[in-house]
Amino acid sequence: MAWGLFSMTLRGLLSGVCCLVILLWTVTSTDGGDVHVTCVFSEDCVLPCSFLPGSEEVIHWMKPEDKDLSVHSYYYSTDQLKQHSQRFRGRTALFNDQIPKGNASLLLRGITLQDQGRYKCYTSTIKGNKESFINIAVEAPVHLVDIQLSDDIITCRSTGIYPEPKLTWSTDPPSDLSFDPGTIQNSTSIKVDDQGLYDITSTKQFSGDRTNICTVTSGTVERTATLKQQAPVQGSLSSEVSIPCSVSQSDILTFNLTWRFNQIDTILTSTYTNGTAQMYIDDQWKEQVQSLSDSGSLQLHKLTMVHQGTYSCELSTARDTHLILTYLQITPDKLSDVSDGLSPGLITGIIIAAVIIAAVICYLLRVFLCKSKKPTRSQEMNTISPEEEESLSAAANTNDPNENDQSGKPLQNEEGREEDRERQQQGQEEEGSVTADIPVPQTEGEDIDPG
């Protein structure tokens, strides 16, 4: 009897202990603090979450700040895609093969600024429930700082940044701000694009005797761009030219090197990865580029006058961009070499213009020669053939030798006088030229035309 009572008491005690253990595992547990994660704008990000492995897993990702907006749900061993919010639909995923091992981490694709905030990870198994909280901060770090020089004004800009960036100017060697107008006369502007990212631009006067430094900072990321102008390089059409790129590369294993003409046209690009270079030369410069030295200097040959200008060497690393400007002045070997610098389009235009001018000159000469060969009407009238001259002489001899004018000269007959008058009148009306010098005697009672 005593043994039976003891057995019943022991079974009841064990049953109570089991109930107590089950009760302890079903109590919802919460981690002591939030997990902070920094995600990069437009890239994928993983939100960590773990639980004690067990069967019948249930996973819910929510955003409490947006009224428990459903981000991702998983139960019955499958993703419940229809329950996802439209804002996150197609952008989330779990590591399904890791769920049996207690991994409920969430992959969030294409991070936007609206994804910032606090997220809740709820997990449940037959062994218990758990809640974890993760805070997301989104950054769009400074990837590139562009620096350019135009008319002694330096422009430094960087785009697509978050949070709001800061830009500062400096020089090497350092300059006294009270005496260096380049560091005082600067202007900086910040704009926000349609995605909520910041674009920053700043300008200042160029300090020609120093290296100009522009630094852009956002969050924990800082990037620098420098600009320096070297002494001009002299070259000729018949010689080879070396343009230096005075940037120290001894401690850099991975970087990009780009040569440009007048800061616009790309001559070549060279990518260095762990000391191995891969170079690309633009088709328009393959004839002029002879080689690229280990120090980055550009070797040119077969130059023409069109290749005179500013050459820029840009070296970019993960943190910095260095821009070196060098002006190449080309001296022609002789006057005829200047034509080598003319572009094909300009040469064609000159040839066409020369042909047109020659055609116009030929046309004018032809018109002038044709006019000079054609006799005028007055010349035709004033020209007397031998037959006409003999006829006039015969007519004059038929006059009565006894008929003389007051001066004693013989008079012409009536027919000869009439022809002379008509010839004089026609010559005066058309050309105004002088008629043939034939004397016209005056008869009694007859008026002589004074013309």
C-alpha positions as CSV (number, residue, x, y, z in Angstrom):
1,M,0.0,0.0,0.0
2,A,2.8,2.4,0.9
3,W,4.7,1.4,-2.3
4,G,1.6,2.1,-4.5
5,L,1.1,5.5,-2.9
6,F,4.8,6.3,-3.4
7,S,4.5,5.3,-7.1
8,M,1.5,7.6,-7.7
9,T,3.3,10.5,-6.0
10,L,6.4,10.0,-8.1
11,R,4.4,9.8,-11.4
12,G,2.6,13.0,-10.5
13,L,5.8,14.8,-9.6
14,L,7.5,13.8,-12.9
15,S,4.4,14.9,-14.8
16,G,4.5,18.2,-13.2
17,V,8.2,18.6,-14.0
18,C,7.5,17.8,-17.7
19,C,4.7,20.3,-17.8
20,L,7.0,22.9,-16.3
21,V,9.7,22.2,-18.9
22,I,7.2,22.5,-21.8
23,L,5.8,25.7,-20.3
24,L,9.3,27.3,-20.1
25,W,10.0,26.6,-23.9
26,T,6.7,28.0,-25.0
27,V,7.2,31.3,-23.4
28,T,8.1,33.9,-26.1
29,S,11.6,35.0,-25.8
30,T,13.0,38.4,-27.0
31,D,16.6,39.2,-27.7
32,G,18.1,41.8,-25.4
33,G,18.9,44.4,-28.0
34,D,18.4,45.4,-31.7
35,V,20.8,44.3,-34.4
36,H,22.0,47.2,-36.5
37,V,22.7,46.6,-40.2
38,T,24.0,49.0,-42.8
39,C,22.8,48.4,-46.3
40,V,24.1,49.9,-49.6
41,F,21.7,51.7,-51.8
42,S,20.5,49.7,-54.8
43,E,22.3,46.6,-53.7
44,D,21.2,43.4,-51.9
45,C,21.2,43.2,-48.1
46,V,20.9,40.3,-45.6
47,L,18.9,40.8,-42.4
48,P,20.1,38.2,-39.8
49,C,17.7,36.1,-37.7
50,S,18.2,32.8,-36.0
51,F,16.1,30.4,-33.8
52,L,16.4,27.1,-32.1
53,P,15.9,24.4,-34.7
54,G,12.6,22.5,-34.6
55,S,9.8,21.1,-36.7
56,E,6.7,23.0,-38.0
57,E,8.6,26.2,-38.6
58,V,6.8,29.5,-38.9
59,I,8.6,32.7,-39.9
60,H,7.2,36.2,-40.2
61,W,9.2,39.3,-41.2
62,M,7.3,42.5,-40.4
63,K,7.9,46.3,-40.2
64,P,6.4,47.5,-37.0
65,E,6.8,51.2,-37.9
66,D,4.4,50.7,-40.9
67,K,1.6,49.0,-38.9
68,D,3.3,45.6,-39.0
69,L,3.6,45.7,-42.7
70,S,4.1,42.1,-44.0
71,V,7.6,41.8,-45.5
72,H,7.9,38.0,-45.9
73,S,6.0,35.0,-44.5
74,Y,6.8,31.3,-44.4
75,Y,4.9,28.3,-43.0
76,Y,3.7,24.9,-44.0
77,S,7.3,24.5,-45.4
78,T,6.7,27.1,-48.2
79,D,6.8,30.8,-48.8
80,Q,3.4,32.6,-48.6
81,L,4.0,35.0,-51.4
82,K,0.4,36.3,-51.6
83,Q,0.7,37.7,-48.1
84,H,3.7,39.9,-48.9
85,S,3.1,43.6,-49.1
86,Q,3.2,45.1,-52.6
87,R,6.2,47.2,-51.7
88,F,8.3,44.1,-50.9
89,R,6.8,41.6,-53.3
90,G,9.4,40.0,-55.5
91,R,12.3,41.6,-53.5
92,T,12.6,39.2,-50.5
93,A,13.8,35.6,-50.0
94,L,14.7,33.2,-47.3
95,F,17.6,30.7,-47.3
96,N,15.2,27.7,-47.4
97,D,17.9,25.1,-47.2
98,Q,19.1,26.8,-44.0
99,I,15.8,27.0,-42.2
100,P,16.0,23.4,-40.6
101,K,19.3,24.6,-39.1
102,G,17.6,27.6,-37.4
103,N,18.5,30.3,-40.0
104,A,15.6,32.7,-40.7
105,S,17.7,35.4,-42.2
106,L,16.0,37.6,-44.9
107,L,17.5,38.6,-48.2
108,L,16.2,42.0,-49.3
109,R,17.1,43.0,-52.9
110,G,17.5,46.4,-54.4
111,I,17.7,48.5,-51.3
112,T,16.0,51.9,-51.4
113,L,15.9,54.7,-48.9
114,Q,12.3,53.7,-48.0
115,D,13.7,50.4,-46.7
116,Q,15.4,52.1,-43.7
117,G,13.9,51.4,-40.3
118,R,13.2,48.7,-37.7
119,Y,12.2,45.2,-38.7
120,K,10.8,42.3,-36.6
121,C,11.7,38.7,-37.2
122,Y,9.1,36.3,-35.6
123,T,9.9,32.5,-35.5
124,S,7.9,29.6,-34.1
125,T,8.5,25.9,-33.8
126,I,7.1,23.1,-31.6
127,K,9.9,24.1,-29.2
128,G,8.9,27.7,-28.8
129,N,8.6,31.2,-30.2
130,K,11.1,34.0,-30.7
131,E,11.2,37.7,-31.7
132,S,14.2,39.6,-33.0
133,F,14.5,43.2,-34.1
134,I,16.9,44.5,-36.8
135,N,17.5,48.2,-37.6
136,I,18.5,49.0,-41.2
137,A,20.5,52.1,-42.1
138,V,20.9,52.8,-45.8
139,E,24.0,54.5,-47.3
140,A,24.9,55.5,-50.8
141,P,28.6,56.0,-50.4
142,V,30.8,58.3,-52.4
143,H,31.9,56.2,-55.4
144,L,33.5,58.8,-57.7
145,V,34.7,62.4,-57.3
146,D,35.1,64.2,-60.6
147,I,37.5,67.1,-60.9
148,Q,38.0,69.3,-64.0
149,L,39.8,72.6,-64.9
150,S,38.3,75.2,-67.3
151,D,39.5,78.8,-67.6
152,D,41.3,78.8,-64.3
153,I,38.2,77.5,-62.5
154,I,38.2,74.1,-60.8
155,T,35.0,72.2,-60.6
156,C,34.6,69.2,-58.2
157,R,31.4,67.1,-58.2
158,S,30.0,63.9,-56.9
159,T,26.5,62.4,-57.4
160,G,24.2,59.8,-55.9
161,I,25.2,60.1,-52.3
162,Y,23.4,59.4,-49.0
163,P,23.4,60.7,-46.3
164,E,24.0,64.3,-47.1
165,P,27.7,64.8,-48.0
166,K,30.2,67.5,-47.1
167,L,32.9,68.9,-49.5
168,T,36.2,70.6,-48.5
169,W,39.1,72.2,-50.4
170,S,42.8,72.1,-49.6
171,T,46.1,72.4,-51.3
172,D,49.5,70.7,-51.2
173,P,51.7,72.3,-50.0
174,P,49.2,73.9,-47.6
175,S,48.2,77.5,-48.2
176,D,47.3,80.3,-45.8
177,L,43.6,80.9,-46.3
178,S,44.0,84.6,-45.7
179,F,46.4,85.0,-48.6
180,D,45.2,82.3,-51.0
181,P,42.2,83.6,-53.0
182,G,41.7,80.1,-54.5
183,T,40.5,78.7,-51.1
184,I,38.3,81.7,-50.3
185,Q,36.4,82.3,-53.6
186,N,34.6,79.0,-53.7
187,S,30.9,78.1,-54.1
188,T,29.2,74.8,-53.1
189,S,25.7,73.6,-54.0
190,I,23.7,70.5,-53.0
191,K,20.7,69.1,-54.8
192,V,18.4,66.1,-54.2
193,D,17.4,63.8,-57.1
194,D,14.2,62.0,-57.6
195,Q,15.5,59.0,-55.6
196,G,16.3,61.1,-52.6
197,L,20.1,61.0,-53.2
198,Y,22.4,64.0,-53.0
199,D,24.4,65.6,-55.7
200,I,27.2,68.0,-54.6
201,T,29.1,70.5,-56.8
202,S,31.8,73.0,-55.8
203,T,34.0,75.5,-57.8
204,K,37.0,77.5,-56.9
205,Q,39.8,79.5,-58.4
206,F,42.7,77.4,-59.6
207,S,45.9,77.5,-57.6
208,G,48.4,76.9,-60.3
209,D,51.5,76.5,-58.1
210,R,50.0,73.9,-55.9
211,T,48.1,70.6,-56.0
212,N,44.4,71.3,-55.5
213,I,42.6,68.8,-53.3
214,C,38.8,68.2,-53.2
215,T,37.5,65.9,-50.4
216,V,33.9,64.6,-50.3
217,T,32.6,62.9,-47.1
218,S,29.4,61.0,-46.4
219,G,28.8,58.9,-43.4
220,T,31.9,56.8,-42.8
221,V,33.1,57.1,-46.4
222,E,35.6,59.7,-47.7
223,R,37.0,60.1,-51.1
224,T,39.5,62.6,-52.5
225,A,40.3,64.0,-55.9
226,T,43.5,66.0,-56.7
227,L,44.4,68.2,-59.7
228,K,47.8,69.3,-60.7
229,Q,49.2,71.2,-63.7
230,Q,52.6,70.3,-65.0
231,A,55.0,72.4,-67.1
232,P,54.3,72.3,-70.8
233,V,56.0,69.7,-73.0
234,Q,57.6,70.8,-76.3
235,G,57.4,68.5,-79.4
236,S,57.8,68.5,-83.1
237,L,56.2,66.7,-86.0
238,S,59.2,64.5,-86.8
239,S,60.1,63.5,-83.2
240,E,58.7,61.3,-80.5
241,V,57.2,62.9,-77.4
242,S,56.9,61.6,-73.8
243,I,54.3,63.1,-71.5
244,P,54.9,62.2,-67.9
245,C,52.2,61.1,-65.3
246,S,53.8,62.2,-62.0
247,V,51.7,60.1,-59.6
248,S,53.3,57.7,-57.3
249,Q,52.2,54.1,-58.0
250,S,54.8,52.2,-56.0
251,D,52.4,51.2,-53.2
252,I,49.3,50.7,-55.5
253,L,48.5,47.3,-56.9
254,T,45.0,47.8,-58.2
255,F,44.0,51.0,-60.0
256,N,42.7,52.4,-63.3
257,L,44.9,54.7,-65.5
258,T,43.2,56.9,-68.2
259,W,44.8,59.3,-70.7
260,R,42.5,61.9,-72.3
261,F,43.0,64.7,-74.9
262,N,41.6,68.1,-73.9
263,Q,39.9,66.3,-70.9
264,I,37.2,64.9,-73.3
265,D,38.6,62.4,-75.9
266,T,39.8,59.1,-74.4
267,I,43.2,58.1,-75.7
268,L,43.7,54.9,-73.7
269,T,42.6,53.1,-70.5
270,S,44.7,50.7,-68.6
271,T,43.5,48.5,-65.7
272,Y,46.0,47.2,-63.2
273,T,45.0,44.3,-61.0
274,N,47.6,43.0,-58.6
275,G,50.3,44.3,-60.9
276,T,48.9,42.9,-64.1
277,A,47.9,45.5,-66.7
278,Q,45.2,45.3,-69.4
279,M,45.3,48.2,-71.8
280,Y,42.8,49.5,-74.4
281,I,43.7,52.1,-77.0
282,D,41.1,54.1,-78.9
283,D,41.0,53.5,-82.6
284,Q,41.6,57.2,-83.4
285,W,44.9,57.1,-81.5
286,K,46.4,53.8,-82.4
287,E,48.7,55.4,-84.9
288,Q,50.0,58.0,-82.5
289,V,50.3,55.9,-79.3
290,Q,53.7,54.3,-79.3
291,S,53.7,52.8,-75.8
292,L,52.8,53.3,-72.1
293,S,55.7,53.2,-69.7
294,D,55.7,51.4,-66.3
295,S,55.4,54.8,-64.6
296,G,52.3,55.7,-66.7
297,S,54.1,58.1,-69.1
298,L,52.5,58.3,-72.6
299,Q,54.8,57.9,-75.6
300,L,53.6,59.5,-78.8
301,H,54.8,59.7,-82.4
302,K,53.6,60.6,-85.9
303,L,52.0,63.7,-84.6
304,T,50.3,66.5,-86.5
305,M,49.2,70.0,-85.5
306,V,45.8,68.8,-84.5
307,H,47.4,66.9,-81.7
308,Q,48.5,70.0,-79.9
309,G,46.5,70.6,-76.7
310,T,46.1,69.5,-73.1
311,Y,46.7,65.9,-72.1
312,S,45.3,64.6,-68.9
313,C,46.5,61.5,-66.9
314,E,43.8,60.2,-64.4
315,L,44.7,57.6,-61.9
316,S,41.8,56.2,-59.9
317,T,41.9,53.9,-56.8
318,A,39.2,52.8,-54.4
319,R,39.7,55.9,-52.4
320,D,41.3,58.6,-54.5
321,T,41.4,60.1,-58.0
322,H,44.5,62.0,-59.2
323,L,44.4,64.2,-62.3
324,I,47.6,65.5,-63.9
325,L,47.3,68.1,-66.8
326,T,50.1,68.7,-69.3
327,Y,50.0,71.0,-72.3
328,L,51.8,69.7,-75.5
329,Q,53.1,72.4,-77.8
330,I,54.0,71.1,-81.3
331,T,56.4,73.0,-83.5
332,P,56.2,72.5,-87.3
333,D,59.4,71.4,-89.0
334,K,58.6,73.5,-92.0
335,L,55.8,75.6,-93.4
336,S,54.5,72.8,-95.5
337,D,54.0,70.7,-92.4
338,V,51.3,73.0,-91.3
339,S,49.0,71.5,-93.9
340,D,49.5,68.1,-92.2
341,G,47.5,69.4,-89.3
342,L,44.5,70.2,-91.3
343,S,41.5,67.9,-90.9
344,P,40.2,66.0,-94.0
345,G,37.0,68.0,-93.8
346,L,38.8,71.3,-93.9
347,I,41.0,70.2,-96.8
348,T,38.0,69.2,-98.8
349,G,36.3,72.5,-98.1
350,I,39.4,74.4,-99.3
351,I,39.6,72.4,-102.5
352,I,35.9,73.0,-103.3
353,A,36.3,76.7,-102.6
354,A,39.3,76.9,-104.9
355,V,37.4,75.1,-107.7
356,I,34.5,77.5,-107.4
357,I,36.7,80.5,-107.5
358,A,38.6,79.2,-110.5
359,A,35.3,78.6,-112.4
360,V,34.1,82.1,-111.7
361,I,37.4,83.6,-112.9
362,C,37.2,81.6,-116.1
363,Y,33.6,82.7,-116.7
364,L,34.4,86.3,-116.2
365,L,37.5,86.1,-118.5
366,R,35.4,84.4,-121.2
367,V,32.7,87.1,-121.1
368,F,35.3,89.9,-121.2
369,L,37.1,88.4,-124.2
370,C,33.9,87.9,-126.1
371,K,32.9,91.5,-125.6
372,S,36.3,92.8,-126.6
373,K,36.1,90.9,-130.0
374,K,32.6,92.1,-131.0
375,P,32.8,95.5,-132.8
376,T,30.5,98.3,-131.8
377,R,27.9,99.9,-134.1
378,S,29.8,103.1,-134.2
379,Q,33.0,101.2,-135.2
380,E,31.0,99.6,-138.0
381,M,29.6,102.9,-139.2
382,N,32.9,104.7,-139.0
383,T,34.7,102.0,-140.9
384,I,34.7,102.8,-144.7
385,S,35.6,100.1,-147.1
386,P,37.9,100.8,-150.1
387,E,34.9,100.5,-152.5
388,E,33.0,103.1,-150.5
389,E,36.0,105.4,-150.4
390,E,36.4,105.1,-154.2
391,S,32.7,105.8,-154.7
392,L,32.9,108.9,-152.5
393,S,35.9,110.2,-154.4
394,A,34.2,109.6,-157.8
395,A,31.1,111.4,-156.6
396,A,33.2,114.4,-155.4
397,N,35.0,114.6,-158.8
398,T,31.7,114.8,-160.7
399,N,30.9,118.2,-159.0
400,D,31.2,121.3,-161.1
401,P,34.7,122.6,-160.5
402,N,33.3,126.1,-161.0
403,E,31.0,125.8,-158.1
404,N,32.9,126.8,-155.0
405,D,31.8,128.0,-151.6
406,Q,33.0,131.2,-150.2
407,S,36.2,129.6,-149.0
408,G,37.0,128.4,-152.5
409,K,36.5,124.7,-151.8
410,P,34.5,122.6,-154.3
411,L,31.0,121.6,-153.3
412,Q,29.8,118.0,-153.1
413,N,26.8,116.8,-155.0
414,E,23.4,116.4,-153.2
415,E,23.6,112.6,-152.8
416,G,27.0,112.7,-151.1
417,R,25.9,115.4,-148.7
418,E,22.8,113.4,-147.8
419,E,24.8,110.3,-147.0
420,D,27.2,112.3,-144.8
421,R,24.4,113.9,-142.8
422,E,22.7,110.5,-142.2
423,R,26.0,108.9,-141.1
424,Q,26.7,111.8,-138.7
425,Q,23.2,111.7,-137.1
426,Q,23.3,107.9,-136.6
427,G,26.8,108.0,-135.0
428,Q,25.8,110.7,-132.6
429,E,22.6,109.0,-131.5
430,E,24.0,105.5,-130.9
431,E,27.6,105.9,-129.7
432,G,28.3,109.6,-129.6
433,S,31.5,109.0,-131.4
434,V,33.1,111.1,-134.1
435,T,32.1,110.3,-137.7
436,A,34.5,110.1,-140.6
437,D,36.2,113.3,-141.4
438,I,34.6,114.2,-144.7
439,P,34.2,117.9,-145.5
440,V,30.6,119.1,-146.2
441,P,30.6,122.3,-148.3
442,Q,27.8,124.7,-147.7
443,T,25.5,125.7,-150.6
444,E,23.5,128.8,-150.9
445,G,20.2,128.9,-149.0
446,E,20.9,125.6,-147.2
447,D,21.1,125.1,-143.5
448,I,24.0,122.9,-142.3
449,D,23.5,120.8,-139.2
450,P,26.0,122.0,-136.6
451,G,26.5,118.5,-135.4
